[in-house]
Amino acid sequence: MGWGEGVVGLSRAFLASGAEGVVASLWPVADKSTAQLMNEFYEQMLVKRGPAGRSLNEARLALMNSPDYSHPYYWSAFVLSGLETSPW
């Protein structure tokens, strides 16, 4: 089984259990860049109350524009499955 198949299966399990949306990575990622991306994602979604898809995109853009994490390895692994909207 490849990485992508595992992500689909794991995401599907969370969605079947009642999660409205899942953000997952398609391959192993670095801890520091992922922490920065997730901080930005939750800032966009929970504080600024943006839709999950747009919030993830804004988080990706923040990493793209950072000097340390601009390489696609750091931000392109993340995908959203399920609802595109915010949880409210």
KEMAR-707104 format. One record per residue: residue number from 1; x, y, z of N, C-alpha, C in turn. Coordinates in nm, 3 decimals. Layout:
<drennus>
{pos NUM; nx X; ny Y; nz Z; cax X; cay Y; caz Z; cx X; cy Y; cz Z}
...
</drennus>
This chain:
<drennus>
{pos 1; nx 0.085; ny -0.118; nz 0.000; cax 0.000; cay 0.000; caz 0.000; cx 0.089; cy 0.124; cz 0.000}
{pos 2; nx 0.058; ny 0.222; nz -0.087; cax 0.134; cay 0.346; caz -0.093; cx 0.083; cy 0.447; cz 0.009}
{pos 3; nx 0.154; ny 0.559; nz 0.019; cax 0.115; cay 0.661; caz 0.116; cx -0.025; cy 0.715; cz 0.088}
{pos 4; nx -0.057; ny 0.741; nz -0.036; cax -0.187; cay 0.797; caz -0.070; cx -0.302; cy 0.707; cz -0.032}
{pos 5; nx -0.286; ny 0.577; nz -0.048; cax -0.392; cay 0.484; caz -0.011; cx -0.417; cy 0.486; cz 0.139}
{pos 6; nx -0.310; ny 0.497; nz 0.218; cax -0.324; cay 0.504; caz 0.363; cx -0.398; cy 0.629; cz 0.406}
{pos 7; nx -0.371; ny 0.740; nz 0.340; cax -0.437; cay 0.866; caz 0.373; cx -0.586; cy 0.855; cz 0.344}
{pos 8; nx -0.621; ny 0.797; nz 0.230; cax -0.762; cay 0.782; caz 0.194; cx -0.833; cy 0.694; cz 0.296}
{pos 9; nx -0.772; ny 0.582; nz 0.330; cax -0.833; cay 0.491; caz 0.426; cx -0.848; cy 0.553; cz 0.563}
{pos 10; nx -0.744; ny 0.621; nz 0.610; cax -0.749; cay 0.685; caz 0.741; cx -0.851; cy 0.800; cz 0.741}
{pos 11; nx -0.850; ny 0.881; nz 0.638; cax -0.947; cay 0.991; caz 0.629; cx -1.088; cy 0.937; cz 0.624}
{pos 12; nx -1.109; ny 0.833; nz 0.545; cax -1.241; cay 0.772; caz 0.534; cx -1.289; cy 0.721; cz 0.670}
{pos 13; nx -1.199; ny 0.663; nz 0.747; cax -1.236; cay 0.613; caz 0.880; cx -1.281; cy 0.727; cz 0.971}
{pos 14; nx -1.208; ny 0.837; nz 0.971; cax -1.248; cay 0.952; caz 1.052; cx -1.382; cy 1.009; cz 1.005}
{pos 15; nx -1.400; ny 1.021; nz 0.874; cax -1.525; cay 1.075; caz 0.820; cx -1.642; cy 0.982; cz 0.854}
{pos 16; nx -1.621; ny 0.852; nz 0.844; cax -1.726; cay 0.755; caz 0.878; cx -1.760; cy 0.760; cz 1.026}
{pos 17; nx -1.664; ny 0.801; nz 1.108; cax -1.687; cay 0.809; caz 1.253; cx -1.753; cy 0.940; cz 1.295}
{pos 18; nx -1.778; ny 1.028; nz 1.199; cax -1.850; cay 1.150; caz 1.230; cx -1.771; cy 1.279; cz 1.214}
{pos 19; nx -1.642; ny 1.271; nz 1.183; cax -1.566; cay 1.394; caz 1.157; cx -1.620; cy 1.459; cz 1.031}
{pos 20; nx -1.633; ny 1.590; nz 1.032; cax -1.683; cay 1.660; caz 0.914; cx -1.574; cy 1.688; cz 0.813}
{pos 21; nx -1.451; ny 1.694; nz 0.858; cax -1.339; cay 1.719; caz 0.769; cx -1.211; cy 1.668; cz 0.830}
{pos 22; nx -1.116; ny 1.634; nz 0.745; cax -0.987; cay 1.582; caz 0.789; cx -0.878; cy 1.648; cz 0.706}
{pos 23; nx -0.776; ny 1.699; nz 0.773; cax -0.656; cay 1.747; caz 0.706; cx -0.550; cy 1.641; cz 0.731}
{pos 24; nx -0.491; ny 1.590; nz 0.624; cax -0.391; cay 1.484; caz 0.636; cx -0.276; cy 1.513; cz 0.540}
{pos 25; nx -0.162; ny 1.451; nz 0.569; cax -0.048; cay 1.467; caz 0.478; cx -0.034; cy 1.342; cz 0.393}
{pos 26; nx 0.012; ny 1.361; nz 0.271; cax 0.028; cay 1.251; caz 0.176; cx 0.161; cy 1.179; cz 0.192}
{pos 27; nx 0.256; ny 1.238; nz 0.263; cax 0.385; cay 1.176; caz 0.289; cx 0.437; cy 1.229; cz 0.423}
{pos 28; nx 0.538; ny 1.161; nz 0.478; cax 0.596; cay 1.209; caz 0.604; cx 0.647; cy 1.352; cz 0.588}
{pos 29; nx 0.623; ny 1.433; nz 0.689; cax 0.659; cay 1.575; caz 0.683; cx 0.743; cy 1.614; cz 0.804}
{pos 30; nx 0.811; ny 1.726; nz 0.794; cax 0.896; cay 1.777; caz 0.902; cx 0.811; cy 1.837; cz 1.014}
{pos 31; nx 0.854; ny 1.813; nz 1.138; cax 0.777; cay 1.859; caz 1.254; cx 0.765; cy 2.011; cz 1.262}
{pos 32; nx 0.875; ny 2.083; nz 1.246; cax 0.873; cay 2.228; caz 1.265; cx 0.788; cy 2.299; cz 1.160}
{pos 33; nx 0.803; ny 2.259; nz 1.035; cax 0.723; cay 2.324; caz 0.930; cx 0.575; cy 2.287; cz 0.944}
{pos 34; nx 0.547; ny 2.164; nz 0.985; cax 0.407; cay 2.123; caz 1.004; cx 0.345; cy 2.200; cz 1.120}
{pos 35; nx 0.420; ny 2.220; nz 1.227; cax 0.368; cay 2.298; caz 1.339; cx 0.334; cy 2.440; cz 1.295}
{pos 36; nx 0.422; ny 2.499; nz 1.214; cax 0.395; cay 2.634; caz 1.164; cx 0.272; cy 2.636; cz 1.073}
{pos 37; nx 0.262; ny 2.538; nz 0.985; cax 0.148; cay 2.531; caz 0.894; cx 0.018; cy 2.513; cz 0.973}
{pos 38; nx 0.017; ny 2.425; nz 1.072; cax -0.105; cay 2.401; caz 1.150; cx -0.142; cy 2.521; cz 1.236}
{pos 39; nx -0.042; ny 2.590; nz 1.291; cax -0.072; cay 2.712; caz 1.365; cx -0.141; cy 2.814; cz 1.275}
{pos 40; nx -0.089; ny 2.830; nz 1.156; cax -0.149; cay 2.925; caz 1.061; cx -0.288; cy 2.877; cz 1.018}
{pos 41; nx -0.302; ny 2.749; nz 0.993; cax -0.431; cay 2.692; caz 0.953; cx -0.538; cy 2.720; cz 1.059}
{pos 42; nx -0.508; ny 2.689; nz 1.185; cax -0.606; cay 2.712; caz 1.290; cx -0.630; cy 2.859; cz 1.318}
{pos 43; nx -0.528; ny 2.941; nz 1.301; cax -0.547; cay 3.086; caz 1.314; cx -0.647; cy 3.134; cz 1.209}
{pos 44; nx -0.628; ny 3.090; nz 1.085; cax -0.718; cay 3.130; caz 0.977; cx -0.860; cy 3.077; cz 0.998}
{pos 45; nx -0.872; ny 2.953; nz 1.042; cax -1.003; cay 2.889; caz 1.051; cx -1.077; cy 2.927; cz 1.179}
{pos 46; nx -1.011; ny 2.926; nz 1.294; cax -1.081; cay 2.946; caz 1.419; cx -1.084; cy 3.091; cz 1.464}
{pos 47; nx -0.976; ny 3.164; nz 1.443; cax -0.973; cay 3.303; caz 1.486; cx -1.036; cy 3.393; cz 1.381}
{pos 48; nx -0.996; ny 3.373; nz 1.255; cax -1.050; cay 3.456; caz 1.147; cx -1.177; cy 3.397; cz 1.087}
{pos 49; nx -1.216; ny 3.277; nz 1.133; cax -1.341; cay 3.210; caz 1.097; cx -1.357; cy 3.188; cz 0.947}
{pos 50; nx -1.248; ny 3.150; nz 0.882; cax -1.253; cay 3.121; caz 0.740; cx -1.290; cy 2.976; cz 0.714}
{pos 51; nx -1.337; ny 2.945; nz 0.594; cax -1.365; cay 2.806; caz 0.557; cx -1.237; cy 2.722; cz 0.564}
{pos 52; nx -1.251; ny 2.596; nz 0.593; cax -1.135; cay 2.508; caz 0.610; cx -1.046; cy 2.506; cz 0.487}
{pos 53; nx -1.104; ny 2.495; nz 0.369; cax -1.024; cay 2.491; caz 0.247; cx -0.944; cy 2.617; cz 0.225}
{pos 54; nx -1.007; ny 2.730; nz 0.244; cax -0.936; cay 2.857; caz 0.228; cx -0.830; cy 2.874; cz 0.337}
{pos 55; nx -0.863; ny 2.829; nz 0.457; cax -0.767; cay 2.839; caz 0.568; cx -0.643; cy 2.754; cz 0.541}
{pos 56; nx -0.663; ny 2.636; nz 0.487; cax -0.549; cay 2.551; caz 0.452; cx -0.467; cy 2.616; cz 0.341}
{pos 57; nx -0.534; ny 2.675; nz 0.244; cax -0.462; cay 2.744; caz 0.136; cx -0.383; cy 2.862; cz 0.190}
{pos 58; nx -0.441; ny 2.940; nz 0.281; cax -0.370; cay 3.053; caz 0.341; cx -0.248; cy 3.005; cz 0.419}
{pos 59; nx -0.262; ny 2.892; nz 0.487; cax -0.149; cay 2.837; caz 0.562; cx -0.039; cy 2.793; cz 0.466}
{pos 60; nx -0.077; ny 2.731; nz 0.356; cax 0.022; cay 2.692; caz 0.255; cx 0.094; cy 2.815; cz 0.201}
{pos 61; nx 0.018; ny 2.920; nz 0.171; cax 0.078; cay 3.043; caz 0.119; cx 0.175; cy 3.104; cz 0.219}
{pos 62; nx 0.142; ny 3.098; nz 0.347; cax 0.232; cay 3.152; caz 0.450; cx 0.365; cy 3.077; cz 0.448}
{pos 63; nx 0.361; ny 2.946; nz 0.432; cax 0.485; cay 2.870; caz 0.425; cx 0.559; cy 2.896; cz 0.295}
{pos 64; nx 0.486; ny 2.908; nz 0.185; cax 0.549; cay 2.938; caz 0.057; cx 0.629; cy 3.067; cz 0.064}
{pos 65; nx 0.578; ny 3.162; nz 0.140; cax 0.641; cay 3.293; caz 0.149; cx 0.743; cy 3.304; cz 0.261}
{pos 66; nx 0.764; ny 3.195; nz 0.335; cax 0.864; cay 3.199; caz 0.442; cx 1.000; cy 3.157; cz 0.384}
{pos 67; nx 1.108; ny 3.216; nz 0.435; cax 1.240; cay 3.182; caz 0.381; cx 1.282; cy 3.038; cz 0.413}
{pos 68; nx 1.234; ny 2.984; nz 0.523; cax 1.277; cay 2.850; caz 0.565; cx 1.196; cy 2.737; cz 0.503}
{pos 69; nx 1.070; ny 2.762; nz 0.467; cax 0.982; cay 2.654; caz 0.426; cx 0.915; cy 2.678; cz 0.291}
{pos 70; nx 0.981; ny 2.746; nz 0.202; cax 0.918; cay 2.777; caz 0.073; cx 0.916; cy 2.657; cz -0.022}
{pos 71; nx 1.001; ny 2.559; nz -0.001; cax 1.004; cay 2.442; caz -0.088; cx 0.871; cy 2.365; cz -0.075}
{pos 72; nx 0.816; ny 2.317; nz -0.186; cax 0.687; cay 2.245; caz -0.182; cx 0.684; cy 2.125; cz -0.087}
{pos 73; nx 0.799; ny 2.066; nz -0.058; cax 0.802; cay 1.953; caz 0.037; cx 0.732; cy 1.990; cz 0.168}
{pos 74; nx 0.748; ny 2.115; nz 0.213; cax 0.698; cay 2.155; caz 0.344; cx 0.548; cy 2.184; cz 0.347}
{pos 75; nx 0.488; ny 2.221; nz 0.237; cax 0.349; cay 2.264; caz 0.241; cx 0.256; cy 2.188; cz 0.147}
{pos 76; nx 0.308; ny 2.121; nz 0.045; cax 0.219; cay 2.061; caz -0.055; cx 0.166; cy 1.923; cz -0.017}
{pos 77; nx 0.212; ny 1.865; nz 0.092; cax 0.168; cay 1.731; caz 0.131; cx 0.028; cy 1.730; cz 0.189}
{pos 78; nx -0.025; ny 1.844; nz 0.229; cax -0.150; cay 1.847; caz 0.305; cx -0.273; cy 1.859; cz 0.216}
{pos 79; nx -0.372; ny 1.776; nz 0.246; cax -0.498; cay 1.776; caz 0.172; cx -0.614; cy 1.778; cz 0.271}
{pos 80; nx -0.725; ny 1.832; nz 0.226; cax -0.848; cay 1.837; caz 0.305; cx -0.948; cy 1.741; cz 0.244}
{pos 81; nx -1.005; ny 1.656; nz 0.328; cax -1.112; cay 1.565; caz 0.286; cx -1.235; cy 1.597; cz 0.367}
{pos 82; nx -1.351; ny 1.584; nz 0.307; cax -1.475; cay 1.612; caz 0.378; cx -1.526; cy 1.751; cz 0.350}
{pos 83; nx -1.588; ny 1.812; nz 0.450; cax -1.647; cay 1.944; caz 0.434; cx -1.541; cy 2.049; cz 0.406}
{pos 84; nx -1.573; ny 2.138; nz 0.317; cax -1.485; cay 2.249; caz 0.282; cx -1.507; cy 2.364; cz 0.376}
{pos 85; nx -1.620; ny 2.366; nz 0.442; cax -1.655; cay 2.481; caz 0.525; cx -1.599; cy 2.470; cz 0.666}
{pos 86; nx -1.609; ny 2.579; nz 0.739; cax -1.566; cay 2.581; caz 0.879; cx -1.666; cy 2.503; cz 0.963}
{pos 87; nx -1.625; ny 2.468; nz 1.084; cax -1.714; cay 2.388; caz 1.168; cx -1.832; cy 2.463; cz 1.229}
{pos 88; nx -1.857; ny 2.586; nz 1.191; cax -1.970; cay 2.659; caz 1.248; cx -2.070; cy 2.686; cz 1.144}
</drennus>
